[in-house]
Structure formats: C-alpha cells, structure tokens
C-alpha cells in the first residue's frame, strides 16, 4: 500500500466486546455515521467517516467478537467481512486493563495479511489501577504499532490516525507517530505489512508444508491467506475445511492438514485447537510480562464492592426485577407531563385547523386523517425517549452483563440461555434489533428459542396502545396496568420457551461464559447518540409509515360516501366498514366490533398505527364538540367498549404476531418454516387467551 496515499482509507474497527469500541467509533466519526445492515444479513452495520488533511477515513464498525473461529453469527459477519471486503486496515481496539485476553484476537488479525494497528483504549482506567503499558515495547514485540486512547473523550485519536497513515502508506509519509513508534517490521504481504507469530518448532514443521501447498493456488489465496488458513485447518475449523474445497489441490491440502492435526494431538495428547491456543497465550504472556507493569494495586475495587451486592446469589434476581420495575415506573412518571403537553398541542392544532378550514373533505383529511392519526402517535415520543435513555444507561454503566448472570440460572429452568436476556431486554425497545442480537448465541437451539419468544416482549410500538387504553378505561391504575402487560409478556415468553425446549427443540443446556466489564460512568455523548438514533427511527416511522397508514385509513373510512346518510351510516358504508364486517366474525368472540378489527389489521404495518387508526375511525364524520376532545374520551363514550374489552384488547395486542418488519427479520434469521410456526403460535395463543379472559370476565360480571 506504499506510494501515493489514497483519498479514502477504509478501516475496519474491530475488537472484543466491552473494549470501548463503539465509544472510540463515536470519537473517530463524530456525527458522520450511518446505520444499515451487512449484505445478505440483518446484523446491524455502522459506518462513519472522518476528514483530515484532504483525506477521508471511512470506518466500518464490526461486531465485537472474541475470536475469528466463528461460532456465533456476529463472529461469522466479522470474519466474512475481513475476508471478502479486504479493508485497507484493521484498527484493533483493546482494553488496556485486560490486555492478556484482548491480544488473542489481535494475533489472529495479523495472520490475515491485512495491516493492523492497535488502540490501547481505556488507558485512563489502566493508569487509575496502576497498570503501566509500554506501548513502544509492546509494538516491537508483537509487530503491531499501538498507541494509547481514551474513547470517552477522544484522547489519542489524532495519534491513532497518524499511526494508521504510517502503516497504510509506509515510510514515504513523514508522520511523527510513525517515527516515534518506529519499532515494527514492515515486510511484504498481501494487502500491506504482515507479521505473524511463530507457534514453536513442532507446529511450524506442520504448518510450513501446508502453507506452501495452499500458496500454490494464487486465486484461492487472494481470499483466504495461506498462513491464516493453515492455522485454522490445524485448529480443525469447520469453515476452513469447507473453504478448502475450492482449492485447486484440495485433496492433497486436506490430507496434509488432517495428518498435521493427527500428529499434533498424538504428540501433545491434547486437542489441536487447545495446543494452538496455548501457544498464542504463551506468546501473549511473554509480551505482557515485558511491556506491562503494575505500579500499585488499589486497596479496593469499586466494581468488586458493588458486585458483592448486585451479584449476590440471593439478591441478584430480586435486584434485577426491581431495576426493571424502576425503569418502567420512571418512564411513566417522567413522561406523563411532556406527553400531556404534546396532547394539548395537537388538540389545539386540530382545533385551529378546524376553525381555519371550511367544513368538507379537506378539513376531515387534515384534522381527522393527519392530525388525529399521526398526532396521537407523536404524543408518545417522550415515553419512547425516556425508555430508550434508561435502557442505554443500564448498558453503558455495565449492568446488562450482570443482568445476564443474575438471570442465567432462572432462565435455564425455562430452557433459555443466560445470554438470552440481552435480546429479550432489547425487545422492550424494538423487536428487530433484538432478533439481530440473538446472533451472539452460539447454540442454534438457544438462538431459535430466543428469537421465537422475543415478540412476547412489549416493544416500544406497543407502549402507545397500552397507555391509550389504560388511561381511557383505568385512569386511576394506568401505570400499574401497563406494567402488568410487560409482566404478562415476560411470563408467557418463559412458558413458551419451556414448552419449546421440552418438545420440538430438545437439547442439552449450553454453558454460560461471559466477561463482566467494570462499572463505568456513561458519557453524555454516547447516551445521546444511542437515544437519538433509536428515537429518530420512531419519529421517522411516525412521519412515513404511520402517516401513510393514517391517510389510507382516512380514505377507506370516508369513501364511498352517501350525503343523505348519517355519519355513522357513512362509516359503515365505507370501504373500511365493509371490510370490517367481513373480518368481524374473527374478532366478535373477543368482544370487538369491526372498528377494532380494522385497527388490529393495520397494526401489522406498525403497531403504533393501531392508535392512529383508532384516531381516524373515531373522528370520521364527527364534528369535535371542543378543541380538547381526545381519543380517550371518544373510546370511553363508545357503548361497544368497556374496561373488560379494553383489557382484552391490550392482551390481544401484546400476544398477536408483530409487525411486518419483525416477521421479515424472523424469516431471514430462521427461515419460512419457523416464521409460519411463530405466526400461528402467536395468533393462536393471543386469540385463545383473549377469548378465555373475555368469557371469564363476562361470567364474573366485569
């Protein structure tokens, strides 16, 4: 890569989970990033840019992984991106307080033949703990140039970019950081500088002939570096043996690899993968011993002190439940006032347009279709923002990993994995990223079960429905009733997981191993970025999908129109009225009329549209008596609704299949068969339980 510098430098930002990678990504890119998906998969992909000295640095934030031996879907994405896309540089983010564990991945990156630089992140935390890292010595030993960074406030970012320039463009660039680091060997290699560790005489005698055979196919090695693949074959990596089938001398290479594995296991009397890992860790321990020193050891650890309470075997689970309860109670208490302000604003706005626009279709379109539909959904934005903020706060502080450990034993009793708590809690925000997060689960059974129960977790889109109906029919107990919906969803998710693991998804439990990061003070910038990104998606949906749905509902509830008919008759004569009558037999056993049926069907586009649809349906053809008339009062005034039906509708909306976006994600992740199973199970359970509750309520005189 030496020579004239490229105008765009593509940098893959990689590293272990909890290394501060996302924080450093934010510091590197600022606000110049976008979110999408990796080609062909639904794993979230973040890209960002930074401009400096007439050059663009384009960063691709890869999922956090522990190894390039791919077990989880996140590891598959990272490995395939590096092999297929061949970025100009890998920027490995390492936790300076835990280098011995984080350097394992760094050594694997070296073998890919892609230039690597190391960001010794959280160097301020290392200093506070008395850990002194000599980055020059570490760079010289490993052959990977490294510099210290502090992602929380952008410390060391410029030096890191200088280092990236030096490695990417070679000595032809006069870069101060390159001169000061000047300790790594620049050698020829595909894609740039390359240096990999030696695994000892015995292993190298098996790797060398295998590497030579692999190097014989130039086209093959353009994608799979010979050294990297040789090591992977020795580790018995299934993907490596699958990739080997496309080699021109496949039979010879495979035979050589199997003979090497057999010799190593006989010689060491250990699994070959363990032997390779031990060699790596031996190299790492030597490097750490030379370059890292402990100046002083703190008398106490704040993390350990907090964990004595938070992770107590008797208190951990009750504390987790209390934390969740606190999150939702705080959401409702803090969100009550701004939500009321927005409701007042949209009521005032609707009244203003009603006075401004003459009676007719245009007034109905603006007041009933747009303001009545979309305005009702926008009123819930404060609740969504507060909920996302609190969940992001728990994640950034470091509690989410503790939550996984706290619930592991409990979840195992229902057939779920402890790590399932991550996607399940994300499900309180949105089911789509929650399903993506299940890719971190290594067991296919655990992953399938987790994905199938995520729709039971009440996403942010269902929250407006709960708040609307509970405030309309149970104004004195609204918050507690909303909380009960979340609790019912969690309970049914556990019961469903238990049934699945006892029937069609039987299997031995997977052991739970996870690193617990230290508690850290979250950064305002990081929190605002997370909250802003998720909240904007909700607002954008309200301004696009929900607006379009509201306008469509207005059209189908307005036309055809019979001027001589009463407003209620016009509504029944409309397209929506006629369609509603067709589907009414499905919903009437639950106590719902055709209006509720129409609202439920539109909810498949986005659950928030249930609120906007009801807003349109209960205003079409009706003149508002006053500017402060709202949807809650309209629902209370409907003789066909009562508190029992309101509760049953909340329960039904909790349990029925999620929106189309979530269903599409389930199909991509698990295939069409599991999608059909999920849809039938959710709808059947939702209808059956709602019917049962309604009939019991009727019998009890509720």
C-alpha angles and dihedrals in degrees: 000000000000120000130053109015117247118243089226122042113194110211125186110212106210141161147116122309113270093027093118091252096143092047091051090046089056091048091050097046104028108191094336100101139102135203126226140129133277112256111280096002138075097229108127115254124200122196127180140172139215126190121211134160093350093309133107122223110201113198125200111196106215123201114271111260140171099215144005088237094100118225102138125051091247089058090049091053094050094046094046093047093053093046098042104033098036099203118211092245142008114221104200113203112208131186105238091206093058106031099147092065097038096049090065091077091043091061090053091051089056092060092058091074092236117125112259133201124183127224108204092208128190089031089153090060090048090053091049089054092049094251111144116195119194098208093186093055092044091050091051094048097046099033089231117116110232138184134182121257139178107205095189093071102014097256113168095010095123092048089050091053090047088054091049090053092049094051096040098047102029130220092322087085117074101222120164093215091054091052093048093045093041089139104103126087117244108211134164115272140145108283096005143309116003137187127159132182126261114242097207132276097285096051095039090055087060097040098049099063090042091051091050092053091048092049089059091079104064095183091051093050091051086076103023112041109225096228094047094047093046090056091045091052089052088052089053091240108181093212091052092055090047091051090048090067090076092057116111091230096038099146095052094043093048093048091048091049094050091048090051092051092048092050094048094049093048093046098046097027088225137100109280092234090056091050092053091047091051091052091052093048091047090055091046094049090053092050093047092048090055099041106030128064135175109229095181137349117228115245090230140010119227089207092054092047093051093044091055085070103027094046098038109138092235100036103038097083097042089048090052091051090047091050092052091047089050091050094055096040090051090049093055097041096048094038097051097083102043089044090054090048091053092047089052091048094052091044089053090045092051091048091049094053090044090058092041100048121060117243112277143078096316093055091047091049095051100037102034102024104039109018096031092047107035096029091061091056095045089056089071095056093100091057092050093048093050093046093050090046094053094046091048089049091055090050096047094046090055100248097119093072089051089050089058092054093042092055099035098096092041093049092046089061087062095044097260129123121241090239089059088081090077097062091036092056090044085056088071086068104036132336095219099066088036090060089046089053090059087074088083090070109099098202113078090213093052090048094050093047092047093050092048093054098043093086088065089066108091106244123208090262091064093050094079089054092051093046093047096049097039091050090047098049106016105032094158095051101029098125094047091048092052089049089052090057090056091047093049090051092052092047093050091046089056093047091049092049090051092052093047094050091047095049128019098007103046117161145128116284117261117235115247117231121167138153116244110218119213118261110269134188107249119235119240089225093054094047093047090049093052094043094043093050095050095040092049090055089055093047091046090052090051090051096047119019095028094042091051091047092048092051091047091050090049090053095048092045094047103044137101093031131191110203093200093055127090117255092255091052091048089055092052092046091052125098090257091050092052094045089045091056090052094054095035094096089065093056105030094081086062092053095256126132127214093276092062089045091056091048091050092051093051088052090075088073090055127332091233089066089073087072094045091046092052088047090057096040094052094049104040111117092359126113113219113243092211140359093254095057108124141182095262093060090046091054092047090050093053107103089206092064133065137161093276092053090044091056092045090051090052090050092047092050090049094055109033120095115291129245124302092259091058093045090051090051091051089052092051092047101041108012135246097295094059090043090057091045091050093048094048093044095048096045093043093048092044094050094042097049093043090051091049094049092046094050093046089049091050091049091049091050096245 
